[in-house]
Amino acid sequence: MQQATKFVRAAVVGAALALMAAGVAPCAVAAPVMLNPTPEAVLPGKFVWFDAVTDDLAASEQFYGAVFDWSFRSIGSGDSRYTLIQNRGRSIGGLLVRPRGGGNAPGARWIALMSVADPARAARYVEARGGKVVVAPVRFAGRGTHALFRDSDGALFGVLASETGDPPDRPATAGDFVWLDLFARDPVRAGEFYRGLADFDLKSRTVAPGITRVVLASAGVARAAIVALPKEGIAAGWLAFVEVDDVAATAARVVAAGGRVVVAARADVLNGHAAIIADPLGGIVGVVNGAKATARGASR
């Protein structure tokens, strides 16, 4: 999916991403879950899992169930409880409860996990290139080994080497995570940071004077793009996009469910088929109708 320049430069996006880059408790990657019941080819560089850390599980379930028609299934209990997010019967992510207090910022935030062959190597790579290991690699039977990092700009992300393989590339259906944008201080430098994590192919394009957009591709598939932060003093961060059938109808459901539209769809941006929303707890996610957004005549 191609992002229009005006869309990614909106200052309000950067403010929203600051929430995502706030502190996250170590429990954010401490729940075992099977990624895929049947082993598939490993696809390093693909973002294969999406966790939302929330301090109100019921509110998060209610909101995302109403907006994306997701269903939820809890496994474990007490401190080990983990809630699977399922889209049309397929597990695509999870909800983790983080108790309020203890110095944690209230609310919710999304964390995307990238497939890698060796999380321990990834941890060494991150540290050697100015990043930080937030949660060291840990293995959970039935899921695999995962870890949580901050890149050299401070953007939060995870990695996962699944024991059951990565979900194959397939056409997106409504409710699937389909794209990510990384807002970085220097897209070219950030691209070099991520290149070595999963042997990404980098494709850079100048979208405006002095503004470069870098696409991360693996196995011949574009996985994400890196774009410049809209202004100084805003934290770097990842923004995931969910496929929807109708962006306007989705935005209406967001408001009805107690969320808000952070960046509204505009006719001159991706044909009016992309927006950024926030859940009632402040969790930020994008929505897009990929086919209509990238149809001939859409802004790039």
C-alpha positions in Angstrom: 0.0 0.0 0.0 1.3 3.4 -1.0 1.0 6.3 1.5 0.5 9.8 0.3 3.0 12.4 1.4 0.4 14.7 2.9 -1.1 11.8 4.8 2.1 10.7 6.5 3.2 14.3 7.3 0.1 15.2 9.3 1.4 16.5 12.6 -1.4 14.8 14.5 -0.1 11.4 13.5 3.2 12.1 15.3 1.4 13.1 18.4 -0.6 9.9 18.3 2.5 7.8 17.8 4.0 9.2 21.0 1.5 7.1 22.8 2.8 4.0 21.1 6.4 4.8 22.1 5.6 5.1 25.8 6.9 2.5 28.3 5.6 -1.0 28.1 5.8 -3.6 30.9 7.8 -6.8 30.3 4.6 -8.8 30.4 4.0 -7.4 26.9 5.5 -10.5 25.3 5.0 -13.0 28.1 2.1 -15.1 26.8 2.5 -18.3 24.8 0.2 -18.7 21.8 0.4 -20.9 18.7 0.8 -18.6 15.7 -0.3 -21.0 13.0 -1.6 -24.6 13.5 0.1 -25.9 10.4 3.8 -25.2 9.7 4.3 -22.9 6.8 7.4 -21.4 5.1 9.3 -19.0 7.3 9.0 -15.4 5.9 11.7 -13.3 7.6 10.7 -9.6 7.5 6.9 -10.2 7.4 5.0 -8.7 10.3 3.2 -11.8 11.6 1.6 -10.8 14.9 0.1 -7.8 16.5 -0.4 -7.3 20.3 -2.3 -4.6 22.0 -1.3 -3.8 25.5 -4.4 -2.5 27.4 -5.4 -1.7 30.9 -9.0 -2.4 30.2 -9.5 -5.8 28.5 -13.3 -5.6 28.4 -13.3 -2.1 26.8 -10.7 -3.1 24.2 -12.7 -6.3 23.2 -16.0 -4.3 23.0 -14.4 -1.6 20.8 -12.5 -3.8 18.4 -15.3 -6.3 18.1 -17.7 -3.5 17.1 -15.3 -1.8 14.7 -13.6 -4.8 13.0 -16.0 -7.6 13.8 -13.1 -9.4 15.6 -13.8 -12.2 18.0 -11.7 -13.1 21.1 -10.7 -16.2 22.9 -8.9 -16.2 26.2 -6.3 -18.7 27.2 -4.7 -19.1 30.6 -5.8 -17.3 33.8 -4.7 -14.7 36.3 -1.4 -13.1 35.4 -0.9 -15.6 32.6 -4.1 -14.7 30.8 -3.9 -13.9 27.2 -6.7 -13.1 24.8 -6.4 -14.1 21.1 -7.7 -11.8 18.5 -9.4 -13.8 15.7 -10.5 -12.6 12.3 -12.8 -15.0 10.5 -11.5 -17.9 12.5 -7.8 -17.0 12.1 -5.6 -15.8 15.0 -4.0 -12.5 14.0 -2.9 -11.0 17.3 -3.6 -10.7 21.0 -4.7 -8.5 23.9 -2.5 -8.3 27.0 -3.7 -6.8 30.2 -1.3 -4.5 32.0 -2.5 -3.5 35.5 -2.8 0.2 36.0 -0.4 2.0 38.2 3.2 1.2 38.9 4.4 4.1 36.9 2.9 2.9 33.7 1.2 5.3 31.4 -2.6 4.5 31.3 -4.2 3.4 28.1 -3.5 1.1 25.3 -0.9 0.7 22.5 -0.2 -1.7 19.6 3.1 -3.6 19.1 3.9 -5.3 15.8 6.1 -8.4 15.7 8.3 -9.2 12.8 9.4 -12.7 11.8 13.1 -13.3 12.2 15.2 -16.5 12.0 17.1 -15.9 15.2 15.8 -13.5 17.9 19.1 -13.8 19.8 21.1 -12.6 16.8 18.5 -9.9 16.3 19.0 -8.7 19.9 22.8 -8.5 19.4 22.2 -6.7 16.1 19.9 -4.1 17.7 22.3 -3.3 20.5 25.3 -3.1 18.2 23.4 -0.5 16.1 22.3 1.8 18.8 18.9 0.2 19.7 17.8 -1.3 23.0 16.6 -4.7 24.1 13.4 -4.1 26.2 12.6 -7.8 26.7 15.4 -10.3 25.9 14.6 -13.3 23.7 12.4 -15.9 25.6 11.0 -19.1 24.3 7.5 -20.4 24.9 6.6 -23.9 23.9 4.0 -24.0 21.1 4.7 -20.4 20.0 8.5 -19.9 19.6 11.0 -17.3 20.7 10.3 -13.7 20.7 11.7 -10.4 22.1 10.9 -6.7 22.3 13.2 -4.0 21.1 13.5 -0.2 20.5 15.3 0.8 17.4 18.0 3.5 17.2 15.2 6.2 17.1 13.4 4.6 20.1 10.5 3.0 18.1 9.1 0.0 19.8 8.7 -3.3 17.9 8.9 -7.1 18.5 10.4 -10.1 16.7 9.3 -13.7 16.6 10.7 -17.0 15.4 7.6 -19.1 15.4 7.8 -22.8 16.1 4.8 -23.4 13.8 5.9 -21.3 10.9 4.7 -17.9 9.5 1.2 -17.4 8.0 1.6 -17.5 4.2 1.2 -14.4 2.1 -2.4 -14.3 0.9 -4.9 -11.7 -0.4 -6.1 -9.5 2.5 -9.6 -9.8 3.8 -11.5 -7.2 6.0 -10.1 -7.3 9.5 -6.6 -8.3 8.5 -3.5 -6.3 9.3 -2.1 -5.4 5.9 0.6 -2.7 6.2 2.8 -0.7 8.5 4.4 2.7 8.4 7.4 3.6 10.5 7.7 7.3 11.4 11.4 8.0 11.8 13.7 10.9 12.1 15.8 9.8 9.0 14.0 7.2 6.8 17.2 6.3 5.0 19.2 5.7 8.2 16.3 3.8 9.7 16.1 1.6 6.6 19.7 0.7 7.0 19.0 -0.2 10.7 16.2 -2.6 9.7 17.9 -4.0 6.6 20.1 -6.4 8.6 17.3 -7.7 10.8 15.6 -9.7 8.1 17.7 -9.1 5.0 15.2 -6.6 3.7 15.4 -5.2 0.2 15.2 -1.4 0.4 13.5 0.7 -2.2 13.9 4.5 -1.7 11.8 7.1 -3.5 11.8 10.9 -3.3 8.2 11.9 -2.8 8.9 15.6 -2.3 12.0 17.9 -2.2 14.1 16.7 0.6 11.6 13.9 1.6 12.5 10.3 1.0 10.2 7.3 1.5 11.8 3.9 2.1 10.0 0.6 1.5 11.0 -2.6 3.3 10.5 -5.7 1.1 11.2 -9.4 1.7 10.5 -12.4 -0.4 9.5 -10.0 -3.2 6.7 -8.5 -1.1 6.6 -4.9 0.3 6.0 -5.2 4.0 6.2 -1.7 5.3 7.4 1.8 4.6 9.5 4.3 6.5 8.6 8.0 6.4 9.8 11.1 8.0 8.3 12.3 11.3 6.1 15.4 10.7 8.1 17.6 13.0 10.9 17.7 15.6 10.1 16.7 19.2 7.8 13.8 18.3 8.6 10.2 19.2 9.3 7.7 16.4 6.9 4.8 16.2 5.2 2.1 14.1 1.7 2.4 12.8 -0.2 -0.7 11.7 -3.1 -0.6 9.2 -6.1 -2.9 9.1 -8.0 -3.7 5.9 -11.6 -2.6 5.9 -14.4 -2.8 3.3 -15.5 0.8 3.8 -13.4 3.5 5.5 -16.2 5.9 6.0 -18.5 3.3 7.6 -15.6 2.1 9.8 -15.0 5.7 11.0 -18.7 5.9 11.9 -18.4 2.7 13.9 -15.3 4.0 15.6 -17.1 7.1 16.9 -20.2 5.1 17.9 -18.0 2.7 19.9 -16.4 5.5 21.8 -13.2 6.0 19.8 -12.2 8.9 17.6 -10.9 9.6 14.1 -7.4 10.9 14.5 -6.8 11.6 10.8 -9.9 11.5 8.7 -10.2 10.2 5.1 -9.6 12.8 2.4 -10.7 12.7 -1.2 -7.2 13.8 -2.3 -5.4 11.2 -0.3 -5.5 7.6 -1.4 -8.9 8.2 -3.1 -10.4 8.9 0.4 -9.9 5.2 1.4 -7.5 5.5 4.4 -7.7 7.0 7.9 -6.2 6.7 11.3 -8.3 6.0 14.4 -7.9 5.8 18.2 -9.7 3.4 20.5 -11.2 4.8 23.7 -8.0 4.0 25.6 -5.7 5.8 23.1 -4.5 2.8 21.0 -3.7 4.0 17.5 -4.3 2.0 14.3 -4.8 2.9 10.7 -7.6 1.6 8.4 -7.5 1.3 4.7 -9.3 -0.2 1.8 -6.3 -1.3 -0.2 -7.9 -2.0 -3.5 -9.7 1.3 -3.7 -6.8 3.3 -2.1 -4.4 2.1 -4.7 -6.7 2.3 -7.7 -5.7 4.3 -10.7 -5.9 8.0 -9.8 -5.1 7.6 -6.1 -2.6 10.0 -4.6 0.8 8.6 -3.8 
